[in-house]
Amino acid sequence: MKTIWTPLGLKSLEQTTNFIEEQWNEDVANVFLDRLDERIEQLKLNPRIGLFSYLNISLSFN
């Protein structure tokens, strides 16, 4: 499965990464990006963990 970034998503990622670099350093930003890549891979392997479901909401209130 291929990851497709929207222009807004890429801009947000760039802003977030720049903020992390400014507040901490490039190493911390790289850790963030590595962890993000890990989460994206998890979603690729298990896409249903990222789906919003009204059924899940109704079950949680019962």
mmJSON file of the N, C-alpha and C atoms, coordinates in Angstrom:
{"data_MODEL":{"atom_site":{
"group_PDB":["ATOM","ATOM","ATOM","ATOM","ATOM","ATOM","ATOM","ATOM","ATOM","ATOM","ATOM","ATOM","ATOM","ATOM","ATOM","ATOM","ATOM","ATOM","ATOM","ATOM","ATOM","ATOM","ATOM","ATOM","ATOM","ATOM","ATOM","ATOM","ATOM","ATOM","ATOM","ATOM","ATOM","ATOM","ATOM","ATOM","ATOM","ATOM","ATOM","ATOM","ATOM","ATOM","ATOM","ATOM","ATOM","ATOM","ATOM","ATOM","ATOM","ATOM","ATOM","ATOM","ATOM","ATOM","ATOM","ATOM","ATOM","ATOM","ATOM","ATOM","ATOM","ATOM","ATOM","ATOM","ATOM","ATOM","ATOM","ATOM","ATOM","ATOM","ATOM","ATOM","ATOM","ATOM","ATOM","ATOM","ATOM","ATOM","ATOM","ATOM","ATOM","ATOM","ATOM","ATOM","ATOM","ATOM","ATOM","ATOM","ATOM","ATOM","ATOM","ATOM","ATOM","ATOM","ATOM","ATOM","ATOM","ATOM","ATOM","ATOM","ATOM","ATOM","ATOM","ATOM","ATOM","ATOM","ATOM","ATOM","ATOM","ATOM","ATOM","ATOM","ATOM","ATOM","ATOM","ATOM","ATOM","ATOM","ATOM","ATOM","ATOM","ATOM","ATOM","ATOM","ATOM","ATOM","ATOM","ATOM","ATOM","ATOM","ATOM","ATOM","ATOM","ATOM","ATOM","ATOM","ATOM","ATOM","ATOM","ATOM","ATOM","ATOM","ATOM","ATOM","ATOM","ATOM","ATOM","ATOM","ATOM","ATOM","ATOM","ATOM","ATOM","ATOM","ATOM","ATOM","ATOM","ATOM","ATOM","ATOM","ATOM","ATOM","ATOM","ATOM","ATOM","ATOM","ATOM","ATOM","ATOM","ATOM","ATOM","ATOM","ATOM","ATOM","ATOM","ATOM","ATOM","ATOM","ATOM","ATOM","ATOM","ATOM","ATOM","ATOM","ATOM","ATOM"],
"id":[1,2,3,4,5,6,7,8,9,10,11,12,13,14,15,16,17,18,19,20,21,22,23,24,25,26,27,28,29,30,31,32,33,34,35,36,37,38,39,40,41,42,43,44,45,46,47,48,49,50,51,52,53,54,55,56,57,58,59,60,61,62,63,64,65,66,67,68,69,70,71,72,73,74,75,76,77,78,79,80,81,82,83,84,85,86,87,88,89,90,91,92,93,94,95,96,97,98,99,100,101,102,103,104,105,106,107,108,109,110,111,112,113,114,115,116,117,118,119,120,121,122,123,124,125,126,127,128,129,130,131,132,133,134,135,136,137,138,139,140,141,142,143,144,145,146,147,148,149,150,151,152,153,154,155,156,157,158,159,160,161,162,163,164,165,166,167,168,169,170,171,172,173,174,175,176,177,178,179,180,181,182,183,184,185,186],
"type_symbol":["N","C","C","N","C","C","N","C","C","N","C","C","N","C","C","N","C","C","N","C","C","N","C","C","N","C","C","N","C","C","N","C","C","N","C","C","N","C","C","N","C","C","N","C","C","N","C","C","N","C","C","N","C","C","N","C","C","N","C","C","N","C","C","N","C","C","N","C","C","N","C","C","N","C","C","N","C","C","N","C","C","N","C","C","N","C","C","N","C","C","N","C","C","N","C","C","N","C","C","N","C","C","N","C","C","N","C","C","N","C","C","N","C","C","N","C","C","N","C","C","N","C","C","N","C","C","N","C","C","N","C","C","N","C","C","N","C","C","N","C","C","N","C","C","N","C","C","N","C","C","N","C","C","N","C","C","N","C","C","N","C","C","N","C","C","N","C","C","N","C","C","N","C","C","N","C","C","N","C","C","N","C","C","N","C","C"],
"label_atom_id":["N","CA","C","N","CA","C","N","CA","C","N","CA","C","N","CA","C","N","CA","C","N","CA","C","N","CA","C","N","CA","C","N","CA","C","N","CA","C","N","CA","C","N","CA","C","N","CA","C","N","CA","C","N","CA","C","N","CA","C","N","CA","C","N","CA","C","N","CA","C","N","CA","C","N","CA","C","N","CA","C","N","CA","C","N","CA","C","N","CA","C","N","CA","C","N","CA","C","N","CA","C","N","CA","C","N","CA","C","N","CA","C","N","CA","C","N","CA","C","N","CA","C","N","CA","C","N","CA","C","N","CA","C","N","CA","C","N","CA","C","N","CA","C","N","CA","C","N","CA","C","N","CA","C","N","CA","C","N","CA","C","N","CA","C","N","CA","C","N","CA","C","N","CA","C","N","CA","C","N","CA","C","N","CA","C","N","CA","C","N","CA","C","N","CA","C","N","CA","C","N","CA","C","N","CA","C","N","CA","C","N","CA","C","N","CA","C"],
"label_alt_id":[null,null,null,null,null,null,null,null,null,null,null,null,null,null,null,null,null,null,null,null,null,null,null,null,null,null,null,null,null,null,null,null,null,null,null,null,null,null,null,null,null,null,null,null,null,null,null,null,null,null,null,null,null,null,null,null,null,null,null,null,null,null,null,null,null,null,null,null,null,null,null,null,null,null,null,null,null,null,null,null,null,null,null,null,null,null,null,null,null,null,null,null,null,null,null,null,null,null,null,null,null,null,null,null,null,null,null,null,null,null,null,null,null,null,null,null,null,null,null,null,null,null,null,null,null,null,null,null,null,null,null,null,null,null,null,null,null,null,null,null,null,null,null,null,null,null,null,null,null,null,null,null,null,null,null,null,null,null,null,null,null,null,null,null,null,null,null,null,null,null,null,null,null,null,null,null,null,null,null,null,null,null,null,null,null,null],
"label_comp_id":["MET","MET","MET","LYS","LYS","LYS","THR","THR","THR","ILE","ILE","ILE","TRP","TRP","TRP","THR","THR","THR","PRO","PRO","PRO","LEU","LEU","LEU","GLY","GLY","GLY","LEU","LEU","LEU","LYS","LYS","LYS","SER","SER","SER","LEU","LEU","LEU","GLU","GLU","GLU","GLN","GLN","GLN","THR","THR","THR","THR","THR","THR","ASN","ASN","ASN","PHE","PHE","PHE","ILE","ILE","ILE","GLU","GLU","GLU","GLU","GLU","GLU","GLN","GLN","GLN","TRP","TRP","TRP","ASN","ASN","ASN","GLU","GLU","GLU","ASP","ASP","ASP","VAL","VAL","VAL","ALA","ALA","ALA","ASN","ASN","ASN","VAL","VAL","VAL","PHE","PHE","PHE","LEU","LEU","LEU","ASP","ASP","ASP","ARG","ARG","ARG","LEU","LEU","LEU","ASP","ASP","ASP","GLU","GLU","GLU","ARG","ARG","ARG","ILE","ILE","ILE","GLU","GLU","GLU","GLN","GLN","GLN","LEU","LEU","LEU","LYS","LYS","LYS","LEU","LEU","LEU","ASN","ASN","ASN","PRO","PRO","PRO","ARG","ARG","ARG","ILE","ILE","ILE","GLY","GLY","GLY","LEU","LEU","LEU","PHE","PHE","PHE","SER","SER","SER","TYR","TYR","TYR","LEU","LEU","LEU","ASN","ASN","ASN","ILE","ILE","ILE","SER","SER","SER","LEU","LEU","LEU","SER","SER","SER","PHE","PHE","PHE","ASN","ASN","ASN"],
"label_asym_id":["A","A","A","A","A","A","A","A","A","A","A","A","A","A","A","A","A","A","A","A","A","A","A","A","A","A","A","A","A","A","A","A","A","A","A","A","A","A","A","A","A","A","A","A","A","A","A","A","A","A","A","A","A","A","A","A","A","A","A","A","A","A","A","A","A","A","A","A","A","A","A","A","A","A","A","A","A","A","A","A","A","A","A","A","A","A","A","A","A","A","A","A","A","A","A","A","A","A","A","A","A","A","A","A","A","A","A","A","A","A","A","A","A","A","A","A","A","A","A","A","A","A","A","A","A","A","A","A","A","A","A","A","A","A","A","A","A","A","A","A","A","A","A","A","A","A","A","A","A","A","A","A","A","A","A","A","A","A","A","A","A","A","A","A","A","A","A","A","A","A","A","A","A","A","A","A","A","A","A","A","A","A","A","A","A","A"],
"label_entity_id":["1","1","1","1","1","1","1","1","1","1","1","1","1","1","1","1","1","1","1","1","1","1","1","1","1","1","1","1","1","1","1","1","1","1","1","1","1","1","1","1","1","1","1","1","1","1","1","1","1","1","1","1","1","1","1","1","1","1","1","1","1","1","1","1","1","1","1","1","1","1","1","1","1","1","1","1","1","1","1","1","1","1","1","1","1","1","1","1","1","1","1","1","1","1","1","1","1","1","1","1","1","1","1","1","1","1","1","1","1","1","1","1","1","1","1","1","1","1","1","1","1","1","1","1","1","1","1","1","1","1","1","1","1","1","1","1","1","1","1","1","1","1","1","1","1","1","1","1","1","1","1","1","1","1","1","1","1","1","1","1","1","1","1","1","1","1","1","1","1","1","1","1","1","1","1","1","1","1","1","1","1","1","1","1","1","1"],
"label_seq_id":[1,1,1,2,2,2,3,3,3,4,4,4,5,5,5,6,6,6,7,7,7,8,8,8,9,9,9,10,10,10,11,11,11,12,12,12,13,13,13,14,14,14,15,15,15,16,16,16,17,17,17,18,18,18,19,19,19,20,20,20,21,21,21,22,22,22,23,23,23,24,24,24,25,25,25,26,26,26,27,27,27,28,28,28,29,29,29,30,30,30,31,31,31,32,32,32,33,33,33,34,34,34,35,35,35,36,36,36,37,37,37,38,38,38,39,39,39,40,40,40,41,41,41,42,42,42,43,43,43,44,44,44,45,45,45,46,46,46,47,47,47,48,48,48,49,49,49,50,50,50,51,51,51,52,52,52,53,53,53,54,54,54,55,55,55,56,56,56,57,57,57,58,58,58,59,59,59,60,60,60,61,61,61,62,62,62],
"pdbx_PDB_ins_code":[null,null,null,null,null,null,null,null,null,null,null,null,null,null,null,null,null,null,null,null,null,null,null,null,null,null,null,null,null,null,null,null,null,null,null,null,null,null,null,null,null,null,null,null,null,null,null,null,null,null,null,null,null,null,null,null,null,null,null,null,null,null,null,null,null,null,null,null,null,null,null,null,null,null,null,null,null,null,null,null,null,null,null,null,null,null,null,null,null,null,null,null,null,null,null,null,null,null,null,null,null,null,null,null,null,null,null,null,null,null,null,null,null,null,null,null,null,null,null,null,null,null,null,null,null,null,null,null,null,null,null,null,null,null,null,null,null,null,null,null,null,null,null,null,null,null,null,null,null,null,null,null,null,null,null,null,null,null,null,null,null,null,null,null,null,null,null,null,null,null,null,null,null,null,null,null,null,null,null,null,null,null,null,null,null,null],
"Cartn_x":[0.851,0.0,0.898,0.504,1.289,0.717,1.609,1.199,1.059,-0.089,-0.329,-0.532,0.358,0.272,-0.465,-1.373,-2.011,-1.049,-1.218,-0.374,-0.465,-1.672,-1.835,-1.12,-1.195,-0.515,0.991,1.539,2.981,3.409,2.599,2.917,2.889,1.89,1.775,2.954,3.344,4.49,5.761,5.946,7.126,7.136,5.995,5.91,6.187,5.638,5.847,7.314,7.914,9.327,10.207,9.928,10.691,10.549,9.346,9.113,9.937,9.918,10.68,12.168,12.672,14.086,14.433,13.542,13.794,13.75,12.799,12.631,13.669,14.048,15.011,16.195,16.222,17.305,16.933,17.826,17.549,17.409,18.18,18.083,16.684,16.109,14.761,13.749,13.93,13.033,13.123,14.321,14.488,13.822,13.88,13.182,11.68,11.165,9.748,9.379,10.179,9.894,9.977,10.945,11.054,9.819,9.361,8.17,6.92,6.847,5.726,5.726,6.899,7.005,6.556,6.918,6.495,4.974,4.349,2.884,2.21,2.772,2.222,2.308,3.432,3.581,2.573,2.315,1.306,-0.067,-0.393,-1.677,-1.755,-0.631,-0.624,-0.9,-0.321,-0.505,-1.87,-2.407,-3.689,-4.551,-5.029,-5.743,-7.003,-7.612,-8.843,-8.6,-7.363,-7.114,-7.239,-7.232,-7.344,-8.714,-9.679,-11.004,-11.897,-12.653,-13.637,-14.913,-15.507,-16.717,-17.763,-18.961,-20.064,-20.435,-20.228,-20.516,-19.648,-18.377,-17.484,-17.944,-18.423,-18.905,-20.147,-21.082,-22.317,-22.042,-21.092,-20.764,-20.106,-19.337,-18.636,-19.577,-20.77,-21.714,-22.747,-22.702,-23.667,-23.22],
"Cartn_y":[-1.177,0.0,1.242,2.221,3.441,4.542,5.285,6.438,7.64,8.288,9.476,10.663,11.626,12.824,13.914,14.593,15.76,16.94,17.962,19.149,19.747,19.784,20.316,19.431,18.121,17.199,17.378,17.538,17.755,19.078,20.108,21.418,21.335,20.653,20.492,19.695,18.639,17.836,18.671,19.464,20.328,21.344,21.957,22.931,22.27,21.087,20.373,20.003,19.498,19.118,20.337,21.444,22.676,23.148,23.076,23.478,22.617,21.308,20.404,20.726,20.968,21.316,22.614,23.603,24.886,24.755,23.982,23.847,22.912,21.878,20.904,20.843,19.858,19.773,18.8,18.673,17.83,16.357,15.919,14.519,14.192,15.091,14.882,14.872,15.758,15.782,14.473,13.926,12.653,11.505,11.533,10.516,10.624,11.846,12.059,11.474,11.769,11.274,9.749,9.171,7.705,7.086,7.669,7.141,7.33,8.433,8.653,7.588,7.315,6.27,4.918,4.617,3.357,3.283,4.38,4.401,4.264,4.9,4.782,3.333,2.68,1.271,0.399,0.704,-0.047,0.101,1.307,1.537,0.805,0.722,-0.02,-1.5,-2.046,-3.467,-3.753,-2.796,-2.952,-1.722,-1.527,-0.289,-0.052,-1.097,-0.913,-0.232,-0.219,0.449,1.96,2.449,3.883,4.332,3.408,3.766,4.258,5.288,5.805,5.002,4.584,3.772,4.258,4.522,4.891,3.724,2.502,1.327,1.325,1.654,1.697,2.737,3.876,4.918,4.445,3.843,3.409,2.3,1.436,0.366,0.912,1.986,2.518,3.219,3.581,4.256,3.311,2.045,1.064,0.504],
"Cartn_z":[0.0,0.0,0.0,-0.78,-0.925,-0.03,0.596,1.39,0.464,0.524,-0.292,0.651,0.551,1.378,0.607,1.275,0.675,0.79,-0.032,0.108,1.52,2.087,3.442,4.46,4.269,5.172,5.138,3.942,3.809,4.434,4.233,4.818,6.339,6.879,8.324,8.879,8.176,8.604,8.602,7.567,7.484,8.628,8.907,9.998,11.342,11.537,12.793,12.958,11.9,11.95,12.207,11.547,11.78,13.218,13.763,15.15,16.1,15.874,16.743,16.661,15.456,15.291,16.013,15.96,16.621,18.138,18.644,20.09,20.708,19.983,20.491,19.541,18.665,17.682,16.57,15.594,14.43,14.813,15.815,16.245,16.758,17.538,18.07,16.923,15.963,14.801,14.021,13.901,13.197,13.945,15.271,16.065,15.814,15.804,15.509,14.146,13.129,11.78,11.708,12.417,12.454,13.089,14.195,14.867,14.009,13.313,12.401,11.303,10.746,9.719,10.266,11.518,12.136,12.237,12.637,12.763,11.402,10.403,9.05,8.583,8.854,8.47,9.212,10.493,11.246,10.601,10.181,9.51,8.174,7.478,6.215,6.453,7.522,7.826,8.436,9.174,9.863,9.618,8.411,8.079,8.902,9.447,10.204,11.558,12.043,13.324,13.192,11.96,11.743,11.283,11.231,10.74,11.869,11.593,12.526,12.35,13.443,13.342,14.328,13.821,14.701,15.608,15.135,15.94,17.196,17.063,18.221,19.232,18.759,19.664,20.399,19.683,20.335,21.334,21.062,22.0,23.261,23.124,24.286,25.262,24.817,25.699,26.29,25.927,26.456,27.78],
"occupancy":[1.0,1.0,1.0,1.0,1.0,1.0,1.0,1.0,1.0,1.0,1.0,1.0,1.0,1.0,1.0,1.0,1.0,1.0,1.0,1.0,1.0,1.0,1.0,1.0,1.0,1.0,1.0,1.0,1.0,1.0,1.0,1.0,1.0,1.0,1.0,1.0,1.0,1.0,1.0,1.0,1.0,1.0,1.0,1.0,1.0,1.0,1.0,1.0,1.0,1.0,1.0,1.0,1.0,1.0,1.0,1.0,1.0,1.0,1.0,1.0,1.0,1.0,1.0,1.0,1.0,1.0,1.0,1.0,1.0,1.0,1.0,1.0,1.0,1.0,1.0,1.0,1.0,1.0,1.0,1.0,1.0,1.0,1.0,1.0,1.0,1.0,1.0,1.0,1.0,1.0,1.0,1.0,1.0,1.0,1.0,1.0,1.0,1.0,1.0,1.0,1.0,1.0,1.0,1.0,1.0,1.0,1.0,1.0,1.0,1.0,1.0,1.0,1.0,1.0,1.0,1.0,1.0,1.0,1.0,1.0,1.0,1.0,1.0,1.0,1.0,1.0,1.0,1.0,1.0,1.0,1.0,1.0,1.0,1.0,1.0,1.0,1.0,1.0,1.0,1.0,1.0,1.0,1.0,1.0,1.0,1.0,1.0,1.0,1.0,1.0,1.0,1.0,1.0,1.0,1.0,1.0,1.0,1.0,1.0,1.0,1.0,1.0,1.0,1.0,1.0,1.0,1.0,1.0,1.0,1.0,1.0,1.0,1.0,1.0,1.0,1.0,1.0,1.0,1.0,1.0,1.0,1.0,1.0,1.0,1.0,1.0],
"B_iso_or_equiv":[0.0,0.0,0.0,0.0,0.0,0.0,0.0,0.0,0.0,0.0,0.0,0.0,0.0,0.0,0.0,0.0,0.0,0.0,0.0,0.0,0.0,0.0,0.0,0.0,0.0,0.0,0.0,0.0,0.0,0.0,0.0,0.0,0.0,0.0,0.0,0.0,0.0,0.0,0.0,0.0,0.0,0.0,0.0,0.0,0.0,0.0,0.0,0.0,0.0,0.0,0.0,0.0,0.0,0.0,0.0,0.0,0.0,0.0,0.0,0.0,0.0,0.0,0.0,0.0,0.0,0.0,0.0,0.0,0.0,0.0,0.0,0.0,0.0,0.0,0.0,0.0,0.0,0.0,0.0,0.0,0.0,0.0,0.0,0.0,0.0,0.0,0.0,0.0,0.0,0.0,0.0,0.0,0.0,0.0,0.0,0.0,0.0,0.0,0.0,0.0,0.0,0.0,0.0,0.0,0.0,0.0,0.0,0.0,0.0,0.0,0.0,0.0,0.0,0.0,0.0,0.0,0.0,0.0,0.0,0.0,0.0,0.0,0.0,0.0,0.0,0.0,0.0,0.0,0.0,0.0,0.0,0.0,0.0,0.0,0.0,0.0,0.0,0.0,0.0,0.0,0.0,0.0,0.0,0.0,0.0,0.0,0.0,0.0,0.0,0.0,0.0,0.0,0.0,0.0,0.0,0.0,0.0,0.0,0.0,0.0,0.0,0.0,0.0,0.0,0.0,0.0,0.0,0.0,0.0,0.0,0.0,0.0,0.0,0.0,0.0,0.0,0.0,0.0,0.0,0.0,0.0,0.0,0.0,0.0,0.0,0.0],
"pdbx_formal_charge":[null,null,null,null,null,null,null,null,null,null,null,null,null,null,null,null,null,null,null,null,null,null,null,null,null,null,null,null,null,null,null,null,null,null,null,null,null,null,null,null,null,null,null,null,null,null,null,null,null,null,null,null,null,null,null,null,null,null,null,null,null,null,null,null,null,null,null,null,null,null,null,null,null,null,null,null,null,null,null,null,null,null,null,null,null,null,null,null,null,null,null,null,null,null,null,null,null,null,null,null,null,null,null,null,null,null,null,null,null,null,null,null,null,null,null,null,null,null,null,null,null,null,null,null,null,null,null,null,null,null,null,null,null,null,null,null,null,null,null,null,null,null,null,null,null,null,null,null,null,null,null,null,null,null,null,null,null,null,null,null,null,null,null,null,null,null,null,null,null,null,null,null,null,null,null,null,null,null,null,null,null,null,null,null,null,null],
"auth_seq_id":[1,1,1,2,2,2,3,3,3,4,4,4,5,5,5,6,6,6,7,7,7,8,8,8,9,9,9,10,10,10,11,11,11,12,12,12,13,13,13,14,14,14,15,15,15,16,16,16,17,17,17,18,18,18,19,19,19,20,20,20,21,21,21,22,22,22,23,23,23,24,24,24,25,25,25,26,26,26,27,27,27,28,28,28,29,29,29,30,30,30,31,31,31,32,32,32,33,33,33,34,34,34,35,35,35,36,36,36,37,37,37,38,38,38,39,39,39,40,40,40,41,41,41,42,42,42,43,43,43,44,44,44,45,45,45,46,46,46,47,47,47,48,48,48,49,49,49,50,50,50,51,51,51,52,52,52,53,53,53,54,54,54,55,55,55,56,56,56,57,57,57,58,58,58,59,59,59,60,60,60,61,61,61,62,62,62],
"auth_comp_id":["MET","MET","MET","LYS","LYS","LYS","THR","THR","THR","ILE","ILE","ILE","TRP","TRP","TRP","THR","THR","THR","PRO","PRO","PRO","LEU","LEU","LEU","GLY","GLY","GLY","LEU","LEU","LEU","LYS","LYS","LYS","SER","SER","SER","LEU","LEU","LEU","GLU","GLU","GLU","GLN","GLN","GLN","THR","THR","THR","THR","THR","THR","ASN","ASN","ASN","PHE","PHE","PHE","ILE","ILE","ILE","GLU","GLU","GLU","GLU","GLU","GLU","GLN","GLN","GLN","TRP","TRP","TRP","ASN","ASN","ASN","GLU","GLU","GLU","ASP","ASP","ASP","VAL","VAL","VAL","ALA","ALA","ALA","ASN","ASN","ASN","VAL","VAL","VAL","PHE","PHE","PHE","LEU","LEU","LEU","ASP","ASP","ASP","ARG","ARG","ARG","LEU","LEU","LEU","ASP","ASP","ASP","GLU","GLU","GLU","ARG","ARG","ARG","ILE","ILE","ILE","GLU","GLU","GLU","GLN","GLN","GLN","LEU","LEU","LEU","LYS","LYS","LYS","LEU","LEU","LEU","ASN","ASN","ASN","PRO","PRO","PRO","ARG","ARG","ARG","ILE","ILE","ILE","GLY","GLY","GLY","LEU","LEU","LEU","PHE","PHE","PHE","SER","SER","SER","TYR","TYR","TYR","LEU","LEU","LEU","ASN","ASN","ASN","ILE","ILE","ILE","SER","SER","SER","LEU","LEU","LEU","SER","SER","SER","PHE","PHE","PHE","ASN","ASN","ASN"],
"auth_asym_id":["A","A","A","A","A","A","A","A","A","A","A","A","A","A","A","A","A","A","A","A","A","A","A","A","A","A","A","A","A","A","A","A","A","A","A","A","A","A","A","A","A","A","A","A","A","A","A","A","A","A","A","A","A","A","A","A","A","A","A","A","A","A","A","A","A","A","A","A","A","A","A","A","A","A","A","A","A","A","A","A","A","A","A","A","A","A","A","A","A","A","A","A","A","A","A","A","A","A","A","A","A","A","A","A","A","A","A","A","A","A","A","A","A","A","A","A","A","A","A","A","A","A","A","A","A","A","A","A","A","A","A","A","A","A","A","A","A","A","A","A","A","A","A","A","A","A","A","A","A","A","A","A","A","A","A","A","A","A","A","A","A","A","A","A","A","A","A","A","A","A","A","A","A","A","A","A","A","A","A","A","A","A","A","A","A","A"],
"auth_atom_id":["N","CA","C","N","CA","C","N","CA","C","N","CA","C","N","CA","C","N","CA","C","N","CA","C","N","CA","C","N","CA","C","N","CA","C","N","CA","C","N","CA","C","N","CA","C","N","CA","C","N","CA","C","N","CA","C","N","CA","C","N","CA","C","N","CA","C","N","CA","C","N","CA","C","N","CA","C","N","CA","C","N","CA","C","N","CA","C","N","CA","C","N","CA","C","N","CA","C","N","CA","C","N","CA","C","N","CA","C","N","CA","C","N","CA","C","N","CA","C","N","CA","C","N","CA","C","N","CA","C","N","CA","C","N","CA","C","N","CA","C","N","CA","C","N","CA","C","N","CA","C","N","CA","C","N","CA","C","N","CA","C","N","CA","C","N","CA","C","N","CA","C","N","CA","C","N","CA","C","N","CA","C","N","CA","C","N","CA","C","N","CA","C","N","CA","C","N","CA","C","N","CA","C","N","CA","C","N","CA","C","N","CA","C","N","CA","C"],
"pdbx_PDB_model_num":[1,1,1,1,1,1,1,1,1,1,1,1,1,1,1,1,1,1,1,1,1,1,1,1,1,1,1,1,1,1,1,1,1,1,1,1,1,1,1,1,1,1,1,1,1,1,1,1,1,1,1,1,1,1,1,1,1,1,1,1,1,1,1,1,1,1,1,1,1,1,1,1,1,1,1,1,1,1,1,1,1,1,1,1,1,1,1,1,1,1,1,1,1,1,1,1,1,1,1,1,1,1,1,1,1,1,1,1,1,1,1,1,1,1,1,1,1,1,1,1,1,1,1,1,1,1,1,1,1,1,1,1,1,1,1,1,1,1,1,1,1,1,1,1,1,1,1,1,1,1,1,1,1,1,1,1,1,1,1,1,1,1,1,1,1,1,1,1,1,1,1,1,1,1,1,1,1,1,1,1,1,1,1,1,1,1]
}}}
